[in-house]
Amino acid sequence: MGATLLMASEKAGYTLTDRATYLAQKANIKLEILSEGDKPLLNIYHVMQVNPEKFSKVNAAGGKAFVEFMIAPDTQKTIGEFGKDKYGAALFFPDAVK
């Protein structure tokens, strides 16, 4: 995605990108955000535990611990603050509470 942003900047073109890559490359490119916040463009990531009843070889305890870690308030706060100090805006938006 970074290479795509660089090429779009060099060609004075348009492209779609994720916020994290845009903010990380912002110092290297001459592109402005023209549109943002459209629901069809949301790039949502979720964590989901594998069902140990269906997949007996899965590390159920490890999976459960990972899910609990990812949705914990402190982790969600860290996700929401990640990048603010370096890029001036958060790279990701926590979504576990929804």
ABEGO torsion letter per residue (X at the ends): XAAAAAAAAAAGBBBBBBAAAAAAAAAABBBBBABBGBAAABBBBBBBBBBAAABAABBAAAAAAAAAAAABAAAAAAAAABGAAAAGBBABBBAAAX
